[in-house]
Amino acid sequence: MSSTEKKTYEGRSITVTFEAARCRHAAECVRGLPEVFDTSRRPWIRPDGAEAGRLAEVVRRCPSGALQYAWVDGVRETPGGPAPITRHAPGSTAGGTPDHLPGTGEKA
């Protein structure tokens, strides 16, 4: 695959695309859903490995926008741009912000 190509991984209810040239290797996908994103397998993305809504949530965390998704029913949602990634010591808060993902109660 050329680094400028978008590769498509189709699932029953969601399709994920990956553009290698944009990837920053932050591994948000691999840490977020290892049952879907596993670089030691081929194909390395298996959209049916998790509930589609959860997969969409993890794809939206992609800081570079290399990962995108589309619902099979035609509704498309694309990240608005790279998401900032910050790292803090466990349990710390930076600038008064808790060390969890916004809008979730999930640890970052």
Backbone as CSV, one residue per row, in Angstrom:
resi,resn,N_x,N_y,N_z,CA_x,CA_y,CA_z,C_x,C_y,C_z
1,MET,0.844,-1.180,0.000,0.000,0.000,0.000,0.886,1.238,0.000
2,SER,0.616,2.161,-0.879,1.324,3.433,-0.909,0.927,4.245,0.311
3,SER,1.837,5.084,0.806,1.558,5.853,2.023,0.470,6.905,1.820
4,THR,0.096,7.190,0.570,-0.947,8.189,0.326,-2.319,7.566,0.119
5,GLU,-2.389,6.245,0.072,-3.665,5.558,-0.129,-4.473,5.482,1.149
6,LYS,-5.791,5.472,0.981,-6.700,5.174,2.085,-7.109,3.722,1.956
7,LYS,-6.946,2.980,3.012,-7.342,1.571,3.036,-8.683,1.492,3.743
8,THR,-9.597,0.677,3.239,-10.945,0.557,3.773,-11.141,-0.802,4.421
9,TYR,-11.732,-0.787,5.628,-12.032,-1.999,6.387,-13.523,-1.994,6.677
10,GLU,-14.269,-2.869,6.002,-15.726,-2.869,6.100,-16.220,-3.819,7.180
11,GLY,-17.168,-3.325,7.970,-17.843,-4.132,8.977,-19.323,-4.201,8.658
12,ARG,-20.083,-4.865,9.510,-21.531,-4.997,9.281,-22.248,-3.658,9.388
13,SER,-21.870,-2.821,10.350,-22.589,-1.563,10.529,-21.701,-0.326,10.452
14,ILE,-20.382,-0.520,10.403,-19.456,0.616,10.331,-18.262,0.225,9.466
15,THR,-17.779,1.193,8.697,-16.586,1.011,7.869,-15.524,1.976,8.364
16,VAL,-14.308,1.487,8.519,-13.196,2.307,8.986,-12.212,2.473,7.842
17,THR,-11.712,3.696,7.657,-10.656,3.926,6.677,-9.402,4.365,7.409
18,PHE,-8.254,4.032,6.819,-6.959,4.369,7.401,-6.061,4.929,6.307
19,GLU,-5.465,6.096,6.587,-4.541,6.740,5.662,-3.168,6.782,6.330
20,ALA,-2.300,5.862,5.937,-0.998,5.689,6.581,-0.149,6.962,6.580
21,ALA,-0.215,7.747,5.531,0.607,8.956,5.442,0.265,9.982,6.524
22,ARG,-0.947,9.933,7.054,-1.362,10.888,8.090,-1.087,10.391,9.507
23,CYS,-0.844,9.108,9.662,-0.730,8.495,10.987,0.495,9.012,11.746
24,ARG,0.297,9.393,13.016,1.383,9.860,13.893,1.808,8.773,14.876
25,HIS,1.223,7.608,14.782,1.563,6.456,15.621,1.390,6.752,17.118
26,ALA,0.343,7.469,17.442,0.031,7.760,18.845,-0.558,6.539,19.544
27,ALA,-1.029,5.574,18.785,-1.574,4.297,19.270,-2.842,4.451,20.094
28,GLU,-3.568,5.548,19.918,-4.847,5.716,20.613,-5.804,4.593,20.219
29,CYS,-5.752,4.171,18.981,-6.634,3.109,18.499,-6.274,1.766,19.138
30,VAL,-5.001,1.430,19.121,-4.545,0.144,19.645,-4.817,0.039,21.144
31,ARG,-4.568,1.113,21.876,-4.858,1.104,23.322,-6.352,1.140,23.592
32,GLY,-7.104,1.833,22.739,-8.538,1.988,22.956,-9.350,0.741,22.671
33,LEU,-9.004,0.017,21.611,-9.744,-1.202,21.230,-8.780,-2.221,20.623
34,PRO,-7.980,-2.873,21.450,-7.020,-3.843,20.905,-7.699,-5.013,20.195
35,GLU,-8.958,-5.279,20.504,-9.672,-6.363,19.828,-10.045,-5.989,18.392
36,VAL,-9.988,-4.713,18.056,-10.264,-4.250,16.695,-8.963,-3.881,15.982
37,PHE,-8.087,-3.151,16.672,-6.841,-2.651,16.085,-5.668,-3.472,16.621
38,ASP,-5.128,-4.332,15.777,-4.023,-5.201,16.193,-3.017,-5.258,15.055
39,THR,-1.895,-4.568,15.213,-0.906,-4.470,14.139,-0.188,-5.783,13.860
40,SER,-0.362,-6.789,14.692,0.283,-8.078,14.441,-0.593,-8.997,13.576
41,ARG,-1.819,-8.572,13.257,-2.747,-9.369,12.429,-2.898,-8.735,11.059
42,ARG,-3.407,-9.514,10.152,-3.820,-9.015,8.852,-5.222,-9.528,8.595
43,PRO,-6.202,-8.716,8.302,-6.092,-7.265,8.332,-5.927,-6.763,9.767
44,TRP,-5.255,-5.639,9.930,-4.971,-5.141,11.279,-6.162,-4.420,11.903
45,ILE,-7.151,-4.056,11.085,-8.383,-3.448,11.601,-9.538,-4.389,11.291
46,ARG,-10.273,-4.785,12.336,-11.448,-5.656,12.189,-12.647,-4.950,12.833
47,PRO,-13.395,-4.181,12.029,-14.482,-3.367,12.563,-15.545,-4.132,13.346
48,ASP,-15.753,-5.394,13.055,-16.777,-6.155,13.764,-16.272,-6.736,15.081
49,GLY,-15.065,-6.373,15.478,-14.495,-6.869,16.730,-15.023,-6.171,17.970
50,ALA,-15.827,-5.119,17.795,-16.401,-4.380,18.926,-17.703,-3.735,18.468
51,GLU,-18.475,-3.261,19.415,-19.726,-2.564,19.130,-19.398,-1.305,18.318
52,ALA,-20.174,-1.036,17.273,-19.883,0.038,16.326,-19.794,1.416,16.981
53,GLY,-20.643,1.709,17.947,-20.593,3.009,18.615,-19.300,3.205,19.377
54,ARG,-18.838,2.158,20.024,-17.565,2.214,20.755,-16.405,2.387,19.780
55,LEU,-16.464,1.701,18.656,-15.430,1.830,17.633,-15.385,3.269,17.105
56,ALA,-16.534,3.854,16.829,-16.588,5.241,16.356,-15.961,6.182,17.381
57,GLU,-16.228,5.944,18.656,-15.664,6.767,19.727,-14.132,6.700,19.718
58,VAL,-13.581,5.510,19.557,-12.123,5.352,19.540,-11.523,5.979,18.276
59,VAL,-12.178,5.818,17.140,-11.687,6.424,15.903,-11.647,7.948,16.033
60,ARG,-12.634,8.533,16.694,-12.653,9.991,16.882,-11.472,10.465,17.724
61,ARG,-10.849,9.591,18.497,-9.671,9.970,19.300,-8.394,10.052,18.476
62,CYS,-8.418,9.599,17.241,-7.216,9.602,16.404,-6.720,11.037,16.251
63,PRO,-5.532,11.350,16.762,-5.064,12.739,16.758,-4.731,13.284,15.383
64,SER,-4.436,12.420,14.427,-4.034,12.890,13.099,-5.174,12.890,12.094
65,GLY,-6.252,12.185,12.404,-7.329,12.025,11.442,-7.038,10.925,10.427
66,ALA,-5.986,10.141,10.662,-5.651,9.034,9.758,-6.762,7.989,9.744
67,LEU,-7.432,7.840,10.870,-8.579,6.933,10.959,-9.854,7.739,10.826
68,GLN,-10.777,7.237,10.031,-12.103,7.831,9.907,-13.099,6.686,9.821
69,TYR,-14.357,7.006,9.981,-15.363,5.962,9.877,-16.588,6.482,9.166
70,ALA,-17.364,5.544,8.665,-18.648,5.846,8.034,-19.609,4.751,8.444
71,TRP,-20.824,5.146,8.778,-21.857,4.168,9.100,-22.299,3.516,7.809
72,VAL,-22.542,2.245,7.824,-22.959,1.505,6.631,-24.268,2.059,6.082
73,ASP,-25.136,2.600,6.942,-26.411,3.152,6.481,-26.249,4.502,5.774
74,GLY,-25.001,4.965,5.609,-24.750,6.169,4.830,-24.468,7.420,5.625
75,VAL,-24.731,7.445,6.913,-24.454,8.626,7.715,-22.948,8.676,7.934
76,ARG,-22.331,9.776,7.574,-20.878,9.875,7.692,-20.507,10.923,8.732
77,GLU,-19.532,10.602,9.505,-19.024,11.522,10.505,-17.519,11.500,10.383
78,THR,-16.919,12.664,10.240,-15.486,12.760,10.042,-14.889,13.636,11.134
79,PRO,-13.734,13.293,11.665,-13.105,14.140,12.682,-12.886,15.543,12.144
80,GLY,-13.052,16.549,12.998,-12.857,17.931,12.607,-11.403,18.306,12.449
81,GLY,-10.518,17.539,12.982,-9.092,17.814,12.894,-8.370,17.041,13.970
82,PRO,-7.072,17.131,13.973,-6.307,16.394,14.971,-6.696,16.791,16.394
83,ALA,-6.812,15.811,17.252,-7.102,16.052,18.659,-5.780,16.179,19.403
84,PRO,-5.668,17.112,20.330,-4.419,17.239,21.072,-4.219,16.046,22.005
85,ILE,-2.987,15.624,22.140,-2.658,14.545,23.064,-1.760,15.127,24.135
86,THR,-2.149,14.944,25.370,-1.313,15.387,26.479,-1.117,14.214,27.405
87,ARG,0.021,14.161,28.011,0.335,13.091,28.949,0.604,13.709,30.310
88,HIS,0.048,13.119,31.338,0.231,13.583,32.708,0.540,12.386,33.576
89,ALA,1.147,12.635,34.694,1.401,11.557,35.654,0.060,11.000,36.115
90,PRO,-0.021,9.682,36.384,-1.284,9.090,36.837,-1.854,9.831,38.042
91,GLY,-3.144,10.138,37.947,-3.827,10.803,39.050,-3.620,12.299,39.101
92,SER,-2.776,12.829,38.207,-2.511,14.270,38.253,-3.586,15.013,37.493
93,THR,-3.647,16.285,37.735,-4.519,17.139,36.947,-3.677,18.289,36.446
94,ALA,-3.805,18.593,35.188,-3.051,19.687,34.588,-4.022,20.815,34.317
95,GLY,-3.742,21.958,34.879,-4.610,23.098,34.661,-6.014,22.872,35.173
96,GLY,-6.154,22.041,36.183,-7.460,21.786,36.761,-8.282,20.776,35.983
97,THR,-7.695,20.149,34.976,-8.420,19.175,34.167,-8.157,17.777,34.684
98,PRO,-9.193,16.990,34.989,-8.982,15.627,35.475,-8.296,14.765,34.422
99,ASP,-7.678,13.691,34.880,-6.960,12.822,33.942,-7.874,11.754,33.355
100,HIS,-9.055,12.166,32.886,-9.946,11.241,32.206,-10.395,11.874,30.895
101,LEU,-10.948,11.070,30.034,-11.384,11.540,28.734,-12.640,12.404,28.897
102,PRO,-12.674,13.563,28.264,-13.825,14.456,28.404,-15.136,13.756,28.048
103,GLY,-16.132,13.959,28.882,-17.450,13.435,28.622,-17.611,11.955,28.891
104,THR,-16.581,11.319,29.452,-16.674,9.875,29.721,-16.357,9.648,31.174
105,GLY,-16.057,9.071,31.899,-15.506,8.838,33.218,-14.350,7.909,33.057
106,GLU,-13.939,7.710,31.792,-12.897,6.748,31.479,-11.522,7.382,31.634
107,LYS,-10.605,6.645,32.221,-9.240,7.120,32.363,-8.602,7.324,31.006
108,ALA,-7.817,8.366,30.886,-7.102,8.643,29.638,-5.913,7.721,29.502
